[in-house]
Amino acid sequence: MTAPERDDRRSLAVACVLLLVGAGTAWLSGTVTWFSVQVPSATGGAGAASVTGSQIQPTVTAVAAVLLAAVAATVALSGIARRVLGVLVVLAGVAAGWTTVARLVTPPTPAEIVSARAGLNTAGQPIGTSPVSTGAGAWVAVAAAVLAVAAGVLLVVKERRMARLGARYAAPGSATTPSDPDRAAWEQLDDGDDPTVDRMADPDVDHPVGPAADPSREGRGHDL
C-alpha cells in the first residue's frame, strides 16, 4: 500500500482562490451598507441613517482575517493539519452565514441602527419614521460565507492528493526518498498509510529467511 501522489495542484490553487475571494468579499461586506432607515433630524425633518457590516455585524471583519490567514496556512500545511484547517474554515463560514441570515430575518430596529452607527447604547435613540430597508452588504456577507464553506470542504475532501509545499522542486513522476526514515514513516502515517506494510511489501528491502528469520530456532540449535 503506497501513498497517493500529491500532484493535484489544481485543487490547491482553487482552494486558495476561494479563500482569497472569500476574504475579500467578507471585507467588502463590512464596508458597505447593510441597513438604512429614515430618522427624525434635529431641524424637525427626517434624515437617512445607515449602518455598515462592520458596525452592525463585526464578525464579518474577523472572518475576513481568518480566511486571509488560511491562505498561507493552506500552502504551508499538509495532511491532518490541512484537514483540520479545512474544518475550521467551514465552521467560520457557517458561523458567518448563520449570523448574517439571522440578522436578515430579524433586521435591527431604527434605534439599534443609530446606536451602532454612533457607537452608543440603544437607550434614548430616536424612533425611525420609515421601515428599515436592507442593503446589498448583508447578501455580500452571505456570498463570502458560501465561498468559505466551499473552500473548507475542498480542503477536507481533496487534501489527500493536494500538492505539498516544495513538491514543485521534484521532477514530475519521480519518486522521492526522504533522507530521514523516521520522518518518512511519520509522513506516511500523516497520509493515512501504514509504513510497516510498505516495508514488508518493498522488494528492495532484504527480509531474513531461513533460520535467521526465527530467533527461537537459533536457541534450539545450541541446545542440541
ROSEMI-152155 format. One record per residue (C-alpha): residue number from 1; residue in three letters; x, y, z. Coordinates in Angstrom, 1 decimal. Layout:
ROSEMI-152155
NUM/ala/X/Y/Z
...
//
This chain:
ROSEMI-152155
1/met/0.0/0.0/0.0
2/thr/1.6/3.2/-1.2
3/ala/0.7/6.8/-0.5
4/pro/-1.1/8.6/-3.4
5/glu/0.9/11.0/-5.4
6/arg/0.4/14.6/-4.3
7/asp/0.2/16.1/-7.7
8/asp/-3.2/17.8/-7.6
9/arg/-2.1/21.4/-7.8
10/arg/-5.3/22.5/-9.4
11/ser/-7.4/21.7/-6.3
12/leu/-4.8/23.5/-4.1
13/ala/-5.0/26.6/-6.4
14/val/-8.8/26.5/-6.4
15/ala/-8.9/26.4/-2.6
16/cys/-6.5/29.3/-2.3
17/val/-8.5/31.3/-4.8
18/leu/-11.8/30.6/-2.9
19/leu/-10.2/31.7/0.3
20/leu/-8.8/34.9/-1.2
21/val/-12.1/35.8/-2.8
22/gly/-14.0/34.9/0.3
23/ala/-11.7/37.1/2.4
24/gly/-12.1/40.0/0.0
25/thr/-15.8/39.5/-0.2
26/ala/-16.2/39.4/3.6
27/trp/-14.0/42.5/4.0
28/leu/-16.1/44.3/1.3
29/ser/-19.4/43.4/3.1
30/gly/-18.1/45.1/6.2
31/thr/-17.6/48.4/4.4
32/val/-20.9/48.7/2.5
33/thr/-24.4/49.5/3.8
34/trp/-26.4/46.6/5.4
35/phe/-29.5/48.5/6.7
36/ser/-30.8/52.0/6.5
37/val/-33.8/53.9/7.9
38/gln/-35.2/57.4/8.0
39/val/-35.0/59.1/11.4
40/pro/-36.0/62.5/12.7
41/ser/-33.4/65.2/12.4
42/ala/-32.6/68.0/14.8
43/thr/-34.3/70.5/12.4
44/gly/-37.6/68.7/12.6
45/gly/-37.3/66.9/9.3
46/ala/-36.0/63.4/8.5
47/gly/-32.6/62.1/7.5
48/ala/-31.3/58.8/6.4
49/ala/-29.3/56.7/8.9
50/ser/-27.4/53.7/7.5
51/val/-25.1/51.2/9.1
52/thr/-22.3/49.1/7.6
53/gly/-21.5/45.4/8.2
54/ser/-18.5/46.2/10.5
55/gln/-20.8/48.4/12.6
56/ile/-23.8/46.1/13.0
57/gln/-22.0/42.7/12.5
58/pro/-18.3/42.9/13.4
59/thr/-17.8/39.2/12.9
60/val/-17.6/39.7/9.1
61/thr/-14.3/41.5/9.6
62/ala/-13.0/38.7/11.8
63/val/-14.0/36.1/9.2
64/ala/-12.1/38.1/6.5
65/ala/-9.0/38.0/8.6
66/val/-9.4/34.2/9.3
67/leu/-9.8/33.4/5.6
68/leu/-6.8/35.5/4.6
69/ala/-4.6/33.7/7.2
70/ala/-6.0/30.4/6.0
71/val/-4.4/31.0/2.5
72/ala/-0.9/31.0/3.9
73/ala/-1.8/28.0/6.2
74/thr/-3.2/26.0/3.3
75/val/0.1/26.3/1.4
76/ala/2.3/25.6/4.4
77/leu/0.4/22.7/6.0
78/ser/-0.5/19.2/4.7
79/gly/-2.1/16.0/5.9
80/ile/-4.2/16.0/9.0
81/ala/-3.2/19.7/9.8
82/arg/-4.6/20.8/6.5
83/arg/-7.8/18.9/7.0
84/val/-8.2/20.4/10.5
85/leu/-7.7/23.8/8.8
86/gly/-10.5/22.9/6.3
87/val/-12.9/22.1/9.2
88/leu/-12.1/25.4/10.9
89/val/-12.7/27.3/7.7
90/val/-16.1/25.5/7.3
91/leu/-17.0/26.4/10.8
92/ala/-16.1/30.0/10.3
93/gly/-18.1/30.2/7.1
94/val/-21.2/28.5/8.7
95/ala/-21.0/30.9/11.7
96/ala/-20.7/33.9/9.4
97/gly/-23.6/32.7/7.2
98/trp/-25.8/31.8/10.2
99/thr/-25.4/35.1/12.0
100/thr/-25.9/37.1/8.8
101/val/-29.1/35.2/7.8
102/ala/-30.4/35.6/11.3
103/arg/-29.8/39.4/11.0
104/leu/-31.6/39.4/7.7
105/val/-34.6/37.5/9.1
106/thr/-34.7/39.9/12.1
107/pro/-33.5/43.3/11.0
108/pro/-32.3/45.8/13.6
109/thr/-34.6/48.4/14.9
110/pro/-34.1/52.1/14.0
111/ala/-32.7/52.7/17.4
112/glu/-30.2/49.9/17.0
113/ile/-29.1/51.3/13.6
114/val/-28.5/54.7/15.0
115/ser/-26.7/53.3/18.1
116/ala/-24.5/51.1/16.0
117/arg/-23.6/54.0/13.7
118/ala/-22.7/56.2/16.7
119/gly/-21.3/53.5/18.9
120/leu/-23.8/54.3/21.6
121/asn/-26.3/52.3/23.6
122/thr/-29.9/51.9/22.2
123/ala/-31.5/53.8/25.1
124/gly/-32.8/57.3/24.2
125/gln/-32.3/57.0/20.5
126/pro/-34.9/58.3/18.0
127/ile/-37.6/56.1/16.5
128/gly/-37.5/55.7/12.8
129/thr/-40.0/57.4/10.5
130/ser/-39.8/54.6/7.8
131/pro/-39.4/50.8/7.7
132/val/-35.8/49.5/7.9
133/ser/-34.5/48.7/4.4
134/thr/-31.9/46.1/3.6
135/gly/-28.8/46.9/1.6
136/ala/-26.6/44.7/-0.5
137/gly/-23.9/44.4/2.2
138/ala/-25.7/41.6/4.0
139/trp/-26.0/39.5/0.9
140/val/-22.4/40.0/0.1
141/ala/-21.6/38.6/3.5
142/val/-23.7/35.5/2.7
143/ala/-21.7/35.1/-0.5
144/ala/-18.5/35.2/1.5
145/ala/-19.8/32.6/3.8
146/val/-20.6/30.3/0.9
147/leu/-17.1/30.7/-0.5
148/ala/-15.6/29.9/2.8
149/val/-17.6/26.7/3.2
150/ala/-16.7/25.7/-0.3
151/ala/-13.0/26.2/0.3
152/gly/-13.1/24.3/3.6
153/val/-14.9/21.4/2.1
154/leu/-12.4/21.2/-0.7
155/leu/-9.5/21.2/1.7
156/val/-11.1/18.3/3.6
157/val/-12.1/16.2/0.6
158/lys/-9.2/16.8/-1.8
159/glu/-6.3/17.1/0.7
160/arg/-5.1/13.6/0.2
161/arg/-4.0/14.4/-3.3
162/met/-3.2/18.1/-2.9
163/ala/0.4/19.1/-3.7
164/arg/2.6/20.0/-0.7
165/leu/4.9/22.9/-0.3
166/gly/8.2/22.1/-2.1
167/ala/6.6/19.5/-4.3
168/arg/7.3/21.7/-7.4
169/tyr/11.0/21.2/-6.9
170/ala/10.8/17.5/-7.6
171/ala/10.7/16.2/-11.2
172/pro/7.2/15.1/-12.3
173/gly/6.7/11.4/-11.8
174/ser/10.0/10.9/-9.9
175/ala/10.0/9.1/-6.6
176/thr/11.5/11.0/-3.8
177/thr/13.2/9.2/-0.9
178/pro/13.3/11.1/2.4
179/ser/16.8/11.1/4.0
180/asp/15.3/10.5/7.4
181/pro/13.4/7.2/7.6
182/asp/11.6/8.2/10.8
183/arg/10.3/11.4/9.1
184/ala/9.2/9.3/6.1
185/ala/7.3/7.0/8.4
186/trp/5.5/9.9/10.1
187/glu/4.6/11.4/6.7
188/gln/3.1/8.0/5.6
189/leu/1.1/7.9/8.9
190/asp/0.0/11.5/8.2
191/asp/-1.3/10.3/4.8
192/gly/-3.3/7.5/6.5
193/asp/-0.9/4.7/5.3
194/asp/0.9/2.1/7.4
195/pro/4.7/2.3/6.8
196/thr/5.2/-1.2/8.1
197/val/3.1/-2.6/5.4
198/asp/5.0/-0.7/2.8
199/arg/8.3/-2.0/4.2
200/met/7.2/-5.6/4.1
201/ala/5.9/-5.3/0.5
202/asp/9.1/-3.5/-0.7
203/pro/11.1/-5.9/-2.9
204/asp/14.3/-3.8/-2.3
205/val/14.3/-4.4/1.4
206/asp/16.1/-7.6/2.5
207/his/13.9/-9.7/4.7
208/pro/15.7/-12.5/6.7
209/val/14.7/-16.0/5.6
210/gly/15.5/-19.5/6.9
211/pro/16.9/-20.0/10.4
212/ala/18.0/-16.4/10.7
213/ala/14.3/-15.3/10.4
214/asp/13.3/-17.3/13.6
215/pro/15.4/-16.3/16.7
216/ser/13.8/-19.2/18.6
217/arg/15.4/-21.8/16.2
218/glu/18.8/-20.4/16.9
219/gly/18.3/-21.1/20.6
220/arg/17.2/-24.7/19.9
221/gly/20.2/-25.3/17.8
222/his/22.5/-24.5/20.8
223/asp/20.6/-26.9/23.0
224/leu/21.2/-29.9/20.7
//
